[in-house]
Amino acid sequence: MLGHGSETGFLTEDDIRSLTTRALADLPLQGKRVLVIIPDATRTAPIPLFFRLFHELLAERVAALDYLVALGTHQPLSEEALCRLVGITATERHTQYSDVHLFNHRWDLPETFTTIGTITENELRNILTQHATRNTFRGLLAQPIHVALNKLIFNYDQLIICGPTFPHEVVGFSGGNKYFFPGIAGPEIINFTHWLGAMLTSMAIIGTKHTPMRQVIDRAASFIPLPKLCFSLVVDSQTSNVNRQSKIGNRKSEIGLAGLYVGSPEEAFSAAADLSAKRHIVYVDKPFQRVLSIMPAMYDDLWTAAKGMYKLEPAIADGGEVVIYAPHITEVSYTHGRIIDQIGYHCRDYFLAQWEKFRHHPGGVLAHSTHLRGVGTYDPATGVERPRIQVTLATGIPAERCRRLNLGYLDPASIDVDEWEGREDEGILVVPKAGEMLYRVKDQERDAD
């Protein structure tokens, strides 16, 4: 594996070019077809820089150099959005890069997928046992998983993953094989891994490197019979608005790249996660009573903007509140909104205590519900649910819908951010560009059981 990272600084463009050139130089790619798997616009990453660099280094060597956006179950991107994602104009799309195909992962079409293997029930039991998962959870989760993946990959000879690593609510840290699962995966393994993460709770898992979910997706990736190379990026999301002149394609890169690791998905992820733990986790002395999570425009529904809760939950005091401030958001989920309207937002124990009622809903949607609502308890005898903290939306989603969803509402027009600023001593925190930096109380204990 090749790589370099800094806990405080940034890689230069010469560093990036040198590492990328070395990583690609010895690959037997002459006349081969290459597919690059990249994230969508809900992840901060210098994809335009790598798009142009890959083209510069590979276009004359390979028979094809195409891109597949790992949407998971996010909405497909328009032609305009695809061009914006890779940093090219519409004119360039049809001239300089006319031979490059940009594909959406069409998770919504059954014909997209082919089954590449099965993770057995016994394998899953062993994984859950290794991580000391409760017997109750093992009984609910130990089942064979048929691993389905976008069959487009089989039109290619080499797969390249290129994307960032951040603390993640389901798998601990994103990156590596996560760009396959859930990035371009079928619903069965997506629902399984997300519900498993929900069972363990986001608060226990987020920012943890070794998790059962990571072990499951790594096992699933072992079924892929194609060569895989991973460019794992560690970006500084808090300084991503600082323009840095790029020599590649005479374009500007607006992302501070703190680390780049190239190797197998497992090796590159491991190194990137170690650096992400140093760059993307903010340790505070004591928990806050109220947090204002200001969500950037790259999150266009609550499904994605919920990261403003996930990344702050560990740093909020019992009985505290997180306010997700996003006036631009008017929809809960463009993909799963209908189901969420049916089930609402609840803590894990609410669903487990009424499992027969909810078991037929997709595990990924149930997981999102519990992750956003956070840790809590539910008494089936009284029907009383007691979340640990309050979650309030200050968005364009109406108050009545928030109430039906079991969430608080605050008129976004009533919020003056300046009035929230500078009040940390009062237990009030404002987080600009929330969603990527994880906040945690110093010496906070985590119980992954």
N, C-alpha and C positions, 0 to 999 in steps of 0.2 A: 504494500500500500504506500502511496505517496501522499504527503500532506503537510500543511503548515497552518498554524493558528496562533492567535495572540489573545491574551486575557484582557488587554487594554487597548491595543492598537488595531491597525487594519492592514490587510494585504495590499501591496501596490499592484497596478495593472501588470507590471513586469513579473511579479510573483505569480499572478493568476495565469498569465500566458505561458510562463515557464512550466508550471505544474501541469497545465492542460496539454501542452505540447509533449512533454515527457510521457504522460499517461496514455496518449493516443499513438505515439510514435511506433511502439512495438506491437500494436494490435494488428493481426492479419486481416485487414479490412479491404485490401485491394479488390475492387469489383463486387464487394459485398453490399447487402442492403442493411441499413442502420435505422433503428427507430429510437428516438429520444423521448422519454416519458417525463413530463414536466407538470408542475402544479398549476392550478388556475389562479385567478387574480386575488383570491382570499389569502394568499401567502406572500409575505414580503420576500422578494428574491430578485437578483439581477439577471433575470432570464434573458432580456435583450442582449446583454453583454455576451452570455454564453452562446446564444443563438448565432450571433455574428462570428464568434470565435470558432465554434464548431464548423461553421460553413467555410471559414477561411482555411481551416486545417484539414477538413475531410472532403469537401465537395468534389475535388478533382480525383480523389482516391476511390470513392465509393460509387456504387451503382444507384443508390438511393439514400437520402438523408431526410427523414420525415419525423414528425412530432405528433405525439398523442397526449392530450391533456387529461391528467388523472383527476377526473371530476368526482369520483366516489358516487354520490347521488346528488351532487350539485347540478344546477341548470346548465345545459349546453351553452357555449359561448357563440355569439353572433360572429359573422365574418369580420366586422369592425373590431370586436373585442379580441378575437384571435390575433389580429394584426397588432393591436395594442399590447397584448400579452408578450409577444416576442419582439416588440419594438420596431416594427416596420410600417411603412406607409402602404396605402392601397396600391399606389403605383409600383412600389418595390415588389409587392406581392405578385404582380403580374409581369414583372420584367426581370429584375435581378434574382428573385427567388421563385420564379415560375415553376421550377422543377421540385420545389419543396411542398409536401402536403402537410397541412395542419388539421389533425383530426380531433374532434370531440370524442370522449369515451361515451358511447351511447348505451348507458346503463339501463335506459328505459325500453330497450328493444331486446326481447328474449333471444333473438337470433345473433346477438352480439357475442354470446358466450359459448365456450366449450369447456367440458369438465376435464381437468388434467390430473386428478388424483383424489384420494380419500384419506383424510386423517381419521384413524380408527378411534372407536370409543375407548379402547385400552390406552392408546397414546394420550388422549385427552385426560383420562383419569390420572395418569402418571404426571402430566404437567400440573394439574390442579393440586395433586398431593405434594409435589415439590414446593409449591408456593403456599403450603399450609392453608389452602382454601377450605372453608367450613364444609362439613359433611352435607349440610342442607344444600349448599351451592353445587357441590359435586353431583348430587342427585338430579338437580335441575339442568345441569350443563353437560354431563358426560353423555355424548351422543356422537355418532360418526358425522363428519362434515365432508360433504362433497365439494371439492374445491373447483370453482368455475372462474375462468379468466377470459378477458377479451381475446377472441381468436385472431384478431388482427396481428397480434405479435408473431404469429407463425408465418407471416409473409416476409419476415426479416431474418437476417443471419446474426445480428448483434443488437442487444438491448442496452441502452444507456439511460440510467436514471440521473436527473439533474434537478435538485430541489433542496430546500432548507430544512434544518432541524431546529425544533422548538420544544419546550415542555408541552406535553399533550395530555388531555383529560382522559383519553381511553387507553392509550398504550404506554404512557409515561413520558416518552419523547417521540416526536414524529421523525420521519426520514427513513432511509434505507428501504427495506422491503415493504414498508407502509405505502409506498407509491404503487405497488402492485395490489396490496390488500389493506385498505379498501379501494385504493386509487382507481384500478381498472378491473375490479373483482365483481363476481356475481353476488346476489343478495344473501345467500346462505351464510357465507363466512363473514360478511359485513355484519349481519344481525347477531351472529354468535359472538364475535369479538367485542362488539359494542355492548351487548348485554352483560357479558362477562365483566367488562370494565365497570359497568354500572353496579353490578353486584358488589364489587370491591370498593366502589365509590371513587369519584374523581378526586376528592380531597385526599384520599390515601394513595392514589396512583400517580397523580400528576407530578412530573419532575423526578420520577423513579426510573432508573435505567433498565433494570432487570424485572420484567413483569411477565405473567402468564400470557397476556395478549401478544407481547413481542415474540414469545416462544412459539405461539400458534402461527403467527404470520410468517415467521422464519421457516417453520416446517412446511407451510403451504408453498412458500417460494421455492423450496427444494424440488418441487414437482416440475418447475419450469425447465424444459430441456434445451434452453438456449444460453449462449454466453451472456453474462450480465456484468456491466461495469457501472459503478455508482459514483457520481460527483455529489458529495454531501457538503452543503454550504452552511456556514454559521454566519448570520448577518446581524448587524446591530440595528435593530428596528427603531430604536429611539433616535438615531441620527440619520435615518434613511432619507430625510428631506434635504440633506446637504449634497449639493451638486459636486460631482467630481468629473473633470474632463476625461473622457475616454478616447484613446487612440483607435480603438477597434471600431471600424466603420464610421469614424468621425462623429460618434454619438456620445452623449453624456450619460454616465451611470449615476443613479441617485441612491445607490445602496452601499453602505459601508460593509464590506466583506471582511469579517474577522477571522474566518477560517475556511479552508478548502481541503477536503480529504477525498482521495480517489482510490478506489479499490473495489473489492467485492462489496455488495450491499451491507453485509454483516460487519465487515471491518470498517468501512467508511462511516457507517452509522455510529458504531461504538466510539470512534474518535470524535466525531461531531457532537455526540451527546455529552461527552466529557467536557468539551468546551462550552456547549450550550448551558450546562449546569453552572458555569462560571460567569457567562455573559448575560443569561436570560432569567436569573433568579435574583430577586431583590429581597434581602433579609431586613425585616423591621424589628424594632425592640419590643413592641407590644401590639396587640391587635387593635384595629380601628373600629369605631362604632358605626361610621357611615363612610361609604366609598362612592364617589362619582366616577363611573367608568365611561369615558368619552370614546365612542366607537367611530373609527374612521369610515370613509365612504366605501372602502373595499368590502365591507360587510353590508349586504343589501337586504338581508332579512334577519329575523331573530335566530333562526337556525345557525347562522354563521356568527352573528353578533353575540351569541350566548357566551363566547369566549371571554367577554367582559366580566362574566360571573365566574367561569371556571378558573381563571387566572388570579382572581382576588379572594375566592372563598377561604383559603387557608389563613388569610390575614385579617379576617373579619371576626369580631368578638361575638360570643354567644348573645343572641338577641339583637345583633346589629343588622345593618341594611346595606345592600349594594343597589345602586341606582344605575341602570343601563341607559345612558344618555345618547340617543341617536334619533334626532328629529326626522332624519331622512328615511327611516325604516317604517314602512306601512304594512308589512306582511310578516306573519309568523314564520312561514316556510313556503316558498314557491313550489316545493316538491311534496312536502308532507303535511301541509297546513290542515287539510281535511281531517287527518287522523289525530293530529294534536288537538284540534277543536273537540274531538270526541273524548279524548282521555284527559286533557288538561296537563298541568305541571304538578308533579307530586314527588315526594321522597321515595327512595327505594322500598322501604318497608310497607308503604301504601300498596304498591303493586304486589309484593310478595305475599301479603296477607290475603289478597284477593286474586290469587294467581289464575284460577279457573276463568275468571272474568276477563283477564287481560292477556292471557297466554297466546291468543291468536293474533295479536298485534305485532308488527315487526319489531324485533329486538332493538334495532337501531333507533327507532322512534321512541320506544320506552326509555332507552338509555339517554337520549337527548333530554327527555322530560325530567328524569331524575338528576341529571347533571346540572341542569339549569336551576332546579328547585333546591338542590343541595341536600346535605345530610339532615336527617330528621327521624322522627319516630311516628308510629301509627298504632293506635289501640283498636283492634277489630271489635272489641266488646262495646266500645262507646262510639266508634267511628271518628274519633278525634285524631287529627294529624297535627304534629307539632314540629315544623321545620326549625332548624337551628337558627337560621337567619331569615330576614325578609328580602325578597327580590322584587324590585319595583322597576317598571318600565317607564321611561320618559322618552317615548317614541311617537310615531304617527299612528300607532295601533290604538284604537279607541278604548276609553275607560271601561265600557261595558264588556268588551271582548277580553280585556285583561282580567276583569273580575271573574268571568266564566272560566278562564284558564287557570285560576287560582294564583294570580299574580297581582302585585300592587300597581297603582297607576299614579303618575305625576305628570302634570301638564308640562311638556318641554318648554313652552313659552314662559313658564314661571321660573325657570332656572337661569340664574345669573352666575356664570362660572366664576367670575371674579369674587363673588361673595363666598364661594366654597374654598377658594385658594388660600394657602398660607395658614391653615387651621389644624395642622397635624397635632399640635399640642392639645387641641380639643378633641382629638380622636376622629378627625375628618380628613379624608385623603381624596385628592383629585388625581386621576390617572389619565393623562392625554394619550391618544393612540393606544387605547387599551386593547388587549386581546392576545398579545404575544409575550410580554414580560410576566413571569410568575412572581407573585408576592407571597412571602412566607415569613412567619414569626421565627426569630432566632431560636435554635434548639427545640423547635417544634417536633413533637413525636408523631410518627405516622403509623397507623395500624392497618396493614394491608389485608387483614382478615375480616 
